[in-house]
C-alpha cells in the first residue's frame, strides 16, 4: 500500500498505529506518519486503530472499519442519506476494491449533490477537500473533520469566490442554509 493510496482510505485526523517491517509508529495521523517514516525503505505491513487491525498487507481492509468510515463521510456530506444506507451497497464497493473516498463518491452518484472528488486538504492540517456539484454554484468545500455546529468552513463558487459558511449538521444543510440559489 503506497502513501498516496492511504490518503484515499484514512481520515485526516484519525490516529493510527503504522506497523512496518522494522518498527511501529504509534498514535500517528497519516500526515505525521508520512513526514517521519515514509522516506525510509520500510514496507508497511499493518495499520491498527484502538489496538484493532484496520488494514493488513496480506488481507487488505477490515470490513467494519471500511463500512464505518464510508458511513461517517456520507453523514458529513448529507446525514439524511444514512437512512437509505444498505449492506448491498457497502458489500459491493468493498469487493470491487474501491477506496473509501471512491465509495463515497459512488454513493452520491445520481443524487442532488455530486461528489466529484473527496481528498485530504494539501495543508495536512486535518481538513477534507470536497469538489462538489449540484448545490447552488458551489464547486468546492474545505472543512475540518472535527467541525462543530456554528463553526465556519470555506466554500468556493464556480466564479472563484470564497465564502465562510456556518456548519449545521452536514455539508448539504450548511450550504442550503446560506440561501444561495442555483
C-alpha positions in Angstrom: 0.0 0.0 0.0 1.5 3.3 -1.0 1.2 6.5 0.9 -0.8 8.0 -1.9 -3.3 5.2 -1.7 -3.6 5.5 2.1 -4.9 9.1 1.6 -7.9 7.5 -0.1 -8.8 5.4 2.9 -7.7 7.1 6.1 -9.3 10.2 7.7 -7.1 13.2 8.2 -7.4 13.5 12.0 -7.5 9.7 12.6 -4.8 8.4 14.9 -3.4 5.1 13.8 -0.6 2.7 14.6 1.5 2.1 11.5 3.4 -1.2 11.6 6.4 -1.5 9.3 8.9 -4.3 8.9 11.3 -2.6 11.3 9.1 -0.8 13.8 5.7 0.5 14.9 4.8 4.2 14.8 2.1 4.6 17.4 -0.8 7.1 17.6 0.1 9.0 14.4 -2.0 10.7 11.8 -1.3 9.7 8.2 0.3 13.1 7.6 2.6 12.7 10.6 3.5 9.1 9.6 4.4 10.2 6.1 6.5 13.0 7.5 8.6 10.8 9.7 8.6 7.3 8.2 7.8 7.1 4.5 11.2 8.3 3.3 12.7 5.0 4.6 12.8 1.8 2.6 10.5 0.1 5.1 7.4 -1.8 4.0 4.1 -1.1 5.7 2.7 -4.4 7.0 -0.3 -3.4 9.1 -2.4 -0.4 10.3 -4.2 -0.5 13.7 -6.6 1.8 15.4 -7.5 1.4 19.0 -5.5 -1.8 19.1 -7.5 -3.5 16.4 -6.3 -4.0 12.9 -7.9 -2.0 10.1 -5.5 -3.0 7.3 -3.0 -5.8 6.7 -0.7 -6.2 3.8 -1.7 -9.8 3.2 -5.5 -9.4 3.6 -6.5 -5.8 3.0 -9.0 -3.6 4.8 -11.1 -4.6 7.7 -14.7 -4.6 6.5 -16.2 -2.9 9.7 -13.6 -0.1 9.5 -14.3 0.4 5.8 -18.1 0.5 6.3 -17.9 2.8 9.4 -15.7 5.2 7.6 -17.8 5.4 4.5 -20.9 6.0 6.7 -19.1 8.7 8.6 -18.2 10.5 5.4 -21.7 10.2 4.0 -23.1 11.7 7.2 -20.7 14.5 7.0 -21.9 15.4 3.5 -25.7 14.7 3.8 -26.8 13.0 7.1 -30.3 12.2 5.7 -28.6 9.8 3.2 -27.8 7.4 6.1 -31.5 6.3 6.3 -31.1 4.5 2.9 -27.6 3.2 3.5 -27.6 -0.6 2.8 -25.5 -3.7 3.2 -25.7 -4.5 -0.6 -24.0 -1.2 -1.5 -21.2 -1.4 1.0 -20.5 -5.0 0.2 -20.4 -4.3 -3.5 -18.0 -1.4 -3.3 -15.8 -3.2 -0.8 -15.5 -6.3 -3.0 -14.8 -4.0 -6.0 -11.8 -2.7 -4.0 -13.0 0.9 -4.3 -11.2 3.2 -1.9 -13.3 4.7 0.9 -13.4 8.1 -0.8 -14.3 6.5 -4.1 -17.1 4.6 -2.4 -18.5 7.9 -1.0 -18.4 9.4 -4.5 -20.2 6.3 -5.8 -22.9 6.6 -3.1 -23.8 10.2 -4.2 -23.8 9.4 -8.0 -27.3 10.3 -9.3 -28.3 12.3 -6.1 -28.9 16.0 -5.9 -25.4 16.6 -4.7 -22.5 15.1 -6.7 -19.1 14.5 -5.1 -16.6 14.9 -7.9 -13.7 14.4 -5.6 -13.0 13.8 -1.9 -9.5 14.2 -0.6 -7.2 15.3 2.2 -6.5 19.0 2.0 -3.0 19.7 0.8 -2.2 21.6 4.1 -2.1 18.4 6.1 -4.0 20.1 8.9 -6.8 17.6 9.2 -9.2 19.1 6.7 -11.1 17.3 3.9 -11.4 18.9 0.5 -14.6 18.2 -1.5 -15.1 19.0 -5.1 -18.9 19.1 -5.4 -21.7 19.8 -7.9 -25.4 20.4 -7.5 -25.6 22.8 -4.6 -26.1 26.4 -5.8 -23.0 27.5 -7.6 -20.7 25.9 -5.1 -17.9 23.8 -6.6 -15.7 23.1 -3.5 -15.8 22.9 0.2 -12.9 22.6 2.7 -13.8 21.6 6.2 -12.1 20.1 9.3 -13.0 16.6 10.3 -13.7 17.9 13.9 -16.1 20.6 12.9 -18.9 21.5 15.3 -22.2 23.3 15.0 -21.6 27.0 14.5 -18.0 26.6 13.3 -17.0 28.2 10.0 -15.6 26.4 7.0 -14.7 27.6 3.5 -16.8 27.1 0.3 -15.8 28.2 -3.2 -18.0 29.1 -6.1 -17.6 28.4 -9.8 -16.6 32.0 -10.4 -13.7 31.6 -7.9 -15.3 33.4 -4.9 -14.6 32.2 -1.4 -17.2 32.3 1.4 -17.2 31.4 5.1 -20.1 29.0 5.7 -21.6 28.2 9.1 -21.7 24.5 10.0 -25.2 23.0 10.5 -25.1 19.2 10.9 -23.8 18.3 7.5 -22.3 19.9 4.3 -25.5 20.0 2.3 -27.6 21.5 5.1 -24.9 24.1 5.8 -24.8 25.3 2.2 -28.6 25.3 1.8 -29.0 27.4 4.9 -26.7 30.1 3.3 -29.6 30.7 0.9 -27.5 30.6 -2.2 -29.6 30.0 -5.4 -28.8 27.6 -8.2 
